[in-house]
Amino acid sequence: MEVNPPKQEHLLALKVMRLTKPTLFTNIPVTCEEKDLPGDLFNQLMRDDPSTVNGAEILMLGEMLTLPQNFGNIFLGETFSSYISVHNDSNQVVKDILVKADLQTSSQRLNLSASNAAVAELKPDCCIDDVIHHEVKEIGTHILVCAVSYTTQGGEKMYFRKFFKFQVLKPLDVKTKFYNAESDLSSVTDEVFLEAQIQNITTSPMFMEKVSLEPSIMYNVAELNSVNQAGECVTTFGSRAYLQPMDTRQYLYCLKPKKEFAEKAGIIKGVTVIGKLDIVWKTNLGERGRLQTSQLQRMAPGYGDVRLSLEAIPDTVNLEEPFHITCKITNCSSERTMDLVLEMCNTNSIHWCGISGRQLGKLHPSSSLCLALTLLSSVQGLQSISGLRLTDTFLKRTYEYDDIAQVCVVSSAIKVES
């Protein structure tokens, strides 16, 4: 009959503990009105409780710290810290002790040990301590692999290891929107506005220490998240920069092309890489986290071969009275000359004044021409300027331009009285 040999006991013991900040101890208040049977008994017990705050006993607010009772949550961008201890539980002197700590993720294996050198010997009741740190940069399952090798007094080499699995969660939900502005209507090097929506998807409040945009090499950035009040710059989010669980905050940035690139309209027009967001926050008792997004990309503005932009338009006009606008037509092609014909189509509210179907002549590559047009509105209110058509007679291709701009149309009597 075959008998399995007994499992050999190891001389060393391995202990691993995650290092986190302590939390404030909260006590559940138990109170009643003085006319009830217990009278002032419950209130007196809370006043005598050392875990309560003097004068605020009925609030779940404590001033004592408590050590973490479990592993807790670890979020992307935070620093994972762990204490590793190898203790000699035997009565023998152990030699050549080597402790190795690796972190296995879904994509890589990282060595976190502070030193890879072996300890010459470890006497009974002595220990080897190590603290490891790692900034978490991946979401998903992480496995901390702690391996210990040593040599007994008899010269036998021993080896064992332990695995500690934990999940890394996503702390923030970041959504971005790009707007290709037309503040500089005389060129195609427009400003770009970035709106970043940041939502706290953890279960605890966050202190947003910094949310900044690092632009690409072609742009300068201006933050639009503060206002000037009495000569002082004040944030639009108020004095407290806390983001409660599931709350969302919107940040706005304006990117302008640098001077040396602004002159190269063709280059800026095709730029899609804008920059990346750098987010720094603090939780609990100052635990710091940081996330940096990948390079944000926008859709390049689709001007096509011909771009029509407005250089001048009045804000308010009188009902059924002619007003003037100035348009700029740009040949965005770098190779082809165009022969353009302008057509003006009336809408229900906008009526064009002038000859439709007139020749504008040849427009060479990367060149522009300015055009003064007259129109009137037959309907009051905010009206959209629409109905311009440009036809390239060389390729027999027509470009339609609707919703070019909006103008406020008021009654002439109201205009005079105002």
C-alpha positions in Angstrom: 0.0 0.0 0.0 1.4 3.4 -1.1 1.4 6.1 1.5 1.9 9.8 0.6 4.6 11.5 2.5 3.5 14.1 5.0 3.6 17.7 3.8 6.7 19.5 5.0 6.2 22.5 7.2 8.0 25.7 6.2 10.3 27.4 8.7 9.2 30.9 7.5 5.8 32.6 7.6 4.8 35.2 5.0 2.3 38.0 5.9 1.1 40.6 3.5 -1.0 43.6 4.4 -2.2 46.5 2.3 -1.2 49.9 3.6 -4.0 52.5 3.4 -4.9 55.6 5.3 -7.1 55.2 8.4 -10.7 56.4 8.4 -12.6 58.5 10.9 -14.6 56.4 13.4 -18.3 57.1 13.2 -20.7 56.2 15.9 -24.4 55.7 15.4 -26.2 58.1 17.7 -29.0 56.7 19.9 -31.1 59.5 21.6 -34.6 60.3 22.7 -36.6 63.3 24.0 -36.3 64.1 27.7 -40.0 63.4 28.3 -39.4 59.7 27.2 -38.7 57.0 29.7 -34.9 57.0 29.5 -34.8 60.7 30.0 -31.3 62.1 29.6 -29.6 58.7 29.9 -28.9 58.2 26.2 -27.6 61.8 25.8 -25.3 61.4 28.8 -23.9 58.2 27.5 -23.1 59.8 24.1 -21.5 62.8 25.9 -19.3 60.3 27.9 -18.4 58.3 24.8 -14.8 59.2 23.8 -15.5 58.6 20.1 -18.0 61.5 19.8 -17.2 65.2 19.3 -17.9 67.4 22.2 -21.0 69.5 21.4 -21.9 67.4 18.4 -22.7 64.1 20.0 -25.9 63.5 17.9 -23.9 63.8 14.6 -22.2 60.8 13.0 -18.9 62.6 13.2 -16.0 61.3 15.1 -12.5 62.5 15.8 -10.9 59.1 16.4 -9.1 57.1 13.7 -9.7 53.5 13.0 -7.4 51.1 11.1 -8.7 49.5 7.9 -10.6 46.3 8.6 -10.5 44.9 5.0 -8.6 45.4 1.7 -10.9 48.1 0.5 -11.2 49.4 -3.1 -8.2 50.4 -5.2 -8.8 52.7 -8.1 -7.0 53.5 -11.3 -4.4 56.2 -10.8 -4.0 55.6 -7.1 -0.8 54.2 -5.5 -1.0 50.7 -4.3 1.1 50.2 -1.1 1.7 46.9 0.7 3.6 45.7 3.7 5.4 42.3 3.3 6.9 40.5 6.3 8.7 37.2 6.4 9.0 35.8 10.0 11.2 32.9 11.2 8.7 30.8 13.2 11.2 28.0 13.8 14.1 27.6 16.3 16.7 27.3 13.5 18.8 29.8 11.8 17.7 30.2 8.2 20.1 31.3 5.5 20.0 32.9 2.0 16.5 34.2 2.3 15.2 35.9 -0.9 11.8 37.6 -0.9 10.4 38.6 -4.3 7.2 40.5 -5.0 5.7 40.7 -8.5 2.5 42.3 -9.7 0.8 40.4 -12.5 -1.7 42.4 -14.7 -3.5 41.4 -17.8 -0.7 42.8 -19.9 2.5 42.6 -18.0 4.4 41.4 -14.9 6.2 44.0 -12.8 8.9 43.4 -10.1 8.0 45.5 -7.1 10.8 44.3 -4.7 12.9 47.1 -3.3 16.0 44.8 -3.4 16.8 41.6 -5.2 19.7 40.7 -3.0 19.4 37.7 -0.6 19.6 38.1 3.2 22.5 36.1 4.5 20.7 34.6 7.6 17.6 35.0 9.7 17.6 34.1 13.3 14.6 32.6 15.2 11.8 35.1 16.0 13.3 37.7 13.6 11.7 39.0 10.4 12.4 40.7 7.1 10.2 43.6 6.3 9.6 45.4 3.0 7.1 48.0 1.8 6.3 48.1 -1.9 4.6 50.9 -3.9 3.1 50.9 -7.3 1.0 53.5 -9.2 -1.9 51.5 -10.7 -2.2 52.2 -14.4 -4.5 49.4 -15.6 -8.1 48.4 -14.9 -9.0 44.9 -14.1 -7.7 41.9 -12.1 -4.3 42.3 -10.5 -2.4 39.5 -8.7 0.4 40.2 -6.2 2.7 37.2 -6.3 5.0 36.9 -3.2 7.7 34.3 -3.5 10.1 33.2 -0.7 13.2 31.0 -1.1 15.6 30.0 1.7 18.1 27.4 2.8 17.7 25.3 6.0 20.5 24.4 8.4 20.7 21.1 6.8 21.4 22.7 3.4 18.0 21.9 1.9 16.7 24.6 -0.4 13.0 25.5 0.2 10.6 27.6 -1.8 7.0 28.7 -1.5 4.8 31.5 -2.8 1.4 33.1 -2.1 -1.0 34.9 -4.4 -3.2 37.9 -3.5 -5.8 38.9 -6.1 -7.6 42.3 -6.2 -9.6 44.3 -8.6 -8.7 47.8 -9.9 -11.8 49.9 -10.5 -12.4 53.0 -12.6 -12.7 56.1 -10.5 -13.8 58.7 -13.1 -15.9 58.7 -16.2 -14.5 61.3 -18.6 -16.4 62.4 -21.7 -15.2 65.0 -24.2 -16.8 67.2 -26.9 -15.1 69.3 -29.4 -16.4 72.5 -31.1 -14.7 74.0 -34.1 -15.2 77.7 -33.5 -15.3 80.3 -36.2 -14.1 83.3 -34.2 -11.5 84.2 -36.9 -13.7 84.3 -39.9 -11.0 85.6 -42.2 -9.1 82.3 -42.2 -9.5 78.6 -41.7 -7.3 78.5 -38.6 -10.2 78.5 -36.2 -10.1 78.1 -32.5 -11.1 74.8 -30.9 -13.2 74.5 -27.8 -13.0 71.4 -25.6 -15.7 70.5 -23.1 -14.7 67.8 -20.6 -17.4 66.1 -18.5 -15.9 64.4 -15.4 -18.1 62.2 -13.2 -17.1 60.7 -9.9 -18.2 57.0 -10.1 -16.8 56.0 -6.7 -18.7 55.8 -3.4 -16.8 58.6 -1.6 -16.3 62.3 -2.3 -13.3 63.6 -4.2 -11.3 66.7 -3.8 -10.4 67.8 -7.3 -7.0 69.2 -7.0 -6.2 69.9 -10.6 -7.9 69.4 -14.0 -5.7 70.8 -16.8 -5.3 70.3 -20.5 -1.9 69.7 -21.9 -2.2 70.9 -25.6 -0.3 69.4 -28.5 2.7 71.2 -29.9 0.6 73.3 -32.4 -1.8 74.9 -29.9 -1.9 77.2 -26.9 -4.6 76.6 -24.3 -6.7 78.9 -22.2 -8.8 77.6 -19.3 -12.3 79.0 -19.2 -13.2 77.7 -15.7 -12.9 80.9 -13.7 -14.4 84.4 -13.7 -12.9 87.8 -12.7 -14.7 89.3 -9.7 -13.4 92.6 -8.3 -10.0 92.0 -9.9 -9.8 88.5 -8.3 -9.9 85.2 -10.3 -12.6 83.0 -8.8 -13.4 79.5 -10.0 -16.8 78.8 -11.4 -17.2 75.8 -9.2 -17.3 77.7 -5.9 -14.9 77.7 -3.0 -15.3 73.9 -2.3 -13.8 71.8 -5.1 -15.5 68.6 -3.8 -17.1 66.2 -6.3 -19.7 64.0 -4.6 -20.4 60.4 -5.7 -22.1 60.3 -9.1 -21.8 64.1 -9.5 -20.6 65.5 -12.8 -18.5 68.6 -13.4 -17.9 70.3 -16.8 -14.6 71.9 -17.7 -14.1 74.2 -20.7 -10.9 75.0 -22.6 -10.1 77.1 -25.6 -7.2 76.1 -27.9 -5.7 78.5 -30.3 -3.0 77.7 -32.9 0.4 79.0 -32.2 1.5 81.9 -34.4 4.1 79.9 -36.4 1.4 77.3 -37.3 -1.6 79.7 -37.7 -0.1 81.0 -40.9 -0.1 77.5 -42.3 -3.9 77.1 -42.7 -3.7 73.8 -44.6 -1.7 72.2 -41.8 -3.9 73.3 -39.0 -7.0 72.4 -40.8 -6.0 68.7 -40.8 -4.8 68.5 -37.2 -6.8 66.1 -35.2 -4.6 65.5 -32.2 -5.5 68.3 -29.6 -3.8 67.2 -26.3 -4.5 65.2 -23.2 -6.3 65.9 -19.9 -4.3 65.7 -16.6 -6.6 65.0 -13.6 -5.4 65.0 -9.9 -7.7 64.3 -7.0 -7.5 63.4 -3.3 -9.8 61.0 -1.3 -10.2 59.9 2.3 -7.4 61.5 4.4 -5.4 62.9 1.5 -4.9 59.7 -0.6 -3.8 61.1 -4.0 -4.8 59.8 -7.4 -3.8 60.9 -10.9 -5.1 60.1 -14.3 -3.9 61.2 -17.7 -6.0 60.5 -20.7 -4.6 59.4 -24.0 -4.3 61.9 -26.8 -7.7 63.5 -27.5 -8.7 63.6 -31.1 -11.3 65.8 -32.9 -12.9 65.5 -36.2 -11.1 67.8 -38.6 -13.5 70.6 -39.8 -15.0 69.5 -43.1 -14.8 72.6 -45.2 -14.7 70.7 -48.4 -13.2 72.4 -51.5 -14.9 75.7 -51.0 -15.5 77.5 -47.7 -17.9 80.3 -47.2 -17.6 82.4 -44.0 -19.1 85.6 -42.7 -16.9 88.7 -42.0 -19.6 91.2 -41.2 -23.3 90.9 -40.2 -25.6 93.1 -38.1 -27.0 91.7 -34.8 -30.4 93.3 -35.2 -32.2 94.4 -38.3 -35.6 96.1 -39.1 -38.5 94.1 -40.5 -38.8 94.4 -44.3 -35.8 96.7 -44.6 -32.7 95.8 -46.6 -29.5 95.0 -44.6 -26.0 94.1 -45.8 -23.7 91.2 -45.0 -20.1 90.5 -46.2 -19.1 87.0 -47.1 -15.7 85.5 -47.8 -15.3 82.6 -50.2 -12.1 80.6 -50.0 -10.7 78.0 -52.4 -9.4 75.4 -49.9 -7.9 73.3 -52.7 -4.2 73.5 -53.1 -4.1 72.4 -56.7 -7.3 73.3 -58.6 -8.6 76.6 -59.9 -12.4 77.1 -59.7 -14.8 79.1 -61.9 -17.7 80.0 -59.5 -21.3 81.0 -60.1 -23.4 82.4 -57.2 -27.0 81.6 -56.9 -29.3 83.1 -54.2 -32.4 81.2 -53.2 -35.2 82.8 -51.1 -36.7 81.1 -48.1 -39.9 81.7 -46.3 -38.4 84.5 -44.2 -35.2 85.6 -46.0 -35.3 87.3 -49.4 -32.1 88.1 -51.3 -31.7 91.4 -53.2 -29.7 91.3 -56.4 -29.0 89.1 -59.4 -28.9 85.4 -58.9 -26.7 83.3 -61.1 -23.9 85.9 -61.6 -20.4 84.9 -62.4 -17.8 85.4 -59.7 -14.9 84.6 -62.0 -11.9 82.3 -61.4 -10.7 81.6 -57.9 -7.1 80.3 -57.7 -6.0 77.6 -55.2 -5.7 78.9 -51.5 -7.0 82.3 -52.5 -10.1 84.2 -51.3 -12.6 86.9 -52.5 -14.9 89.1 -50.5 -18.5 89.5 -51.5 -21.1 92.1 -50.3 -24.7 90.9 -50.3 -28.0 92.6 -49.6 -31.1 90.9 -48.2 -34.3 91.5 -46.1 -36.5 89.5 -43.8 -40.3 89.4 -43.9 -40.7 87.6 -40.6 -39.9 88.9 -37.1 -37.8 87.0 -34.6 -34.5 85.1 -34.8 -34.0 84.2 -38.5 -31.5 82.0 -40.1 -29.5 83.2 -43.2 -29.8 80.4 -45.8 -30.1 79.9 -49.5 -26.6 80.5 -51.0 -25.4 78.2 -53.7 -21.9 78.1 -55.3 -21.4 76.2 -58.6 -18.0 75.3 -60.0 -18.5 75.3 -63.7 -15.3 73.3 -64.4 -16.5 70.2 -62.4 -20.2 71.0 -62.6 -20.3 70.7 -58.8 -22.7 72.7 -56.6 -22.0 73.6 -52.9 -25.0 74.5 -50.8 -24.8 76.8 -47.7 -27.7 77.0 -45.3 -27.8 78.2 -41.7 -24.8 80.4 -42.3 -25.7 82.7 -39.4 -28.7 84.1 -37.5 -30.0 87.6 -37.2 -32.6 89.2 -34.9 -35.5 90.8 -36.9 -37.6 93.4 -35.1 -40.4 95.7 -36.0 -39.3 99.1 -37.3 -41.7 100.8 -34.9 -40.1 99.0 -31.9 -36.7 99.9 -33.2 -37.5 103.6 -33.3 -39.1 103.7 -29.9 -36.2 101.9 -28.3 
